[in-house]
């Protein structure tokens, strides 16, 4: 069996099994990972300092992280499943990380960090701290979605071989 035939077989199986169910599973897994990474980061001293400087309340931030993680997870999983063959990588994990880094770039440019809007002498420091937090959270989300997609593809491969 050649790799072209095998890739086409996987592609057909992915589409025939229902993209919405796969996307839902990947979105929830990625969103929860994003939230867990945010929760872990929020327990550090630097995060406490960042929240105090930006006047961010703790519990609303946790809820916003869950919602934001689900939104970002939706877009990463949608783009991964929809354009799987067009993403220039072979491994689903690497593909998901590439999409996640693209989303990180969009988030950083469009939404930015709250530190940009505060006119404090340390605004660049807080911008970098917020960017590192976003990088960690979105990278964790991308890894989870990539592993989930790889797991789904392995399950499809086993079903196709039967």
N, C-alpha and C positions, 0 to 999 in steps of 0.2 A: 504494500500500500504506500503510495507516495505521499509526501507531506501536503501537496496541493489538494489531493483527494481527501486526506484526513482533515485538513482545515475546512474544506467545504462541507464535509460531513458534520463537523462540530458546529459550524455556522448554521446549518439547516436545523440541527437538533436544538440549538439555543433558541432560534426563532419559533420552532414548533412547540416547545415546552411552555411558552408564555413568558414574554419579556416582563410583563407587569409584576408577576409573582417574584421573579428574580430581582427586579429592581427594588421592590418593596423590602425584601430580605436584606439586600445590600445597603439600602438607605437606612434602615433601622440599626443594623450592625455598625455602620459608619457613624451615625448620629450618636449612638450610645458610647462608642469609643471616643468620639470628640468630647462628649460630656465628661467621661471618666478622666480623660487627659486634662480637661479644664479643672475638674475637681482636684486632681492631684497637684496641679500647678497652683491652684488657689490656696493650698495649705502651706505654701512656702512663705518665707519672710519677705522676699522681694515682691511677691504678689500682694501681700498685705500692704506694703509700702506703695505699690502701684495703685491699688484701689483707693488708698487714703489720699494720694496726690490727685487722682482723677475724680474723687468723690463718687465712687461706684459702690452701691449697696451690695452686700454679699448674696442674699437669697434671690433678689431679682436677676443678678448676674448669672446664677446657676440656671434659672429658668430660661434666660436669653441664650445661654450656651447650648442648652438642649434643643431649643427651636432652631438656632443658627446651625448646629451640627446636623440636624435633620434636613435643613434646606441645602446645605453644602453637600451632604451625603446623597441627596436626591440628584443633584446636578452631576456629581462625579459618577454615580452609578448609571445615570441615564446616558451620559456621554461615553462611558466605557462600553456599555452594551450596544448602544446605537452605532457607534463608529469603531467597533472593535478591530476590524481589519484595516482601518485607515490610520490607526495610531502607530507610529514608527517604533515598535518594540515587539519582541516575541512573547515575553512573559506577561501575564495579566497583572501581576503585582507591579512591575515596572510601568506598564501602561497606566495603571491607576495612580501611581505616584506622579507621573508626568502630568496627568489631568489635574491632580491635586495641587501641584506647584503652579500650574496655569491659573487655577482658581485662587490660590494664595496671592498671586500677582494682581489679579483683578480686585480682590478684596482690599489689598493694601493700597492700590491706586484709587479705587472708587470710594470705598468707605473710609479707609485710613484708620488711624487710631485716635482715640479721644485726645491724646496728648498734643496733636497738631493744633487743636482748637484752643488749648490753654496757652496763654502767654506767660509761661514761667521760664526762668533761666534754664531749667532742666528739661525743657520740652523735647529736645533731641534724644536725651537719655531715655525718657519715658516712651518715645516713639520706637526706639530700638528694643526696649523691653517688651512692649506690646507686639512688635513684629516677631520677636523670638517666641513669645507665647503662641501667636497665631501659627508660626511655622511648626511648632511641636504638635499642636492640636490637629492641624490639617494634615500633617505627615502621618500621624497616627490613624486618622480617618482614611487616608489613601491606602495605607498598608492593610488595614482591616478589609476594606472593600476589595482590594486586589487579592488578598488571601481568600475571601469569600467567593469571588469570581472564579479563581483557580479551583476551588473546592467544587463549585457548581459544574465547571467544565470537566473535572475528573469524574464526577458522578454521571455526566452525560456520556463521556467516553465509555464507561462501564456499561451503560444501558445500550449504547450503539453496538458494542461488541457482542452482546447476547444474542 
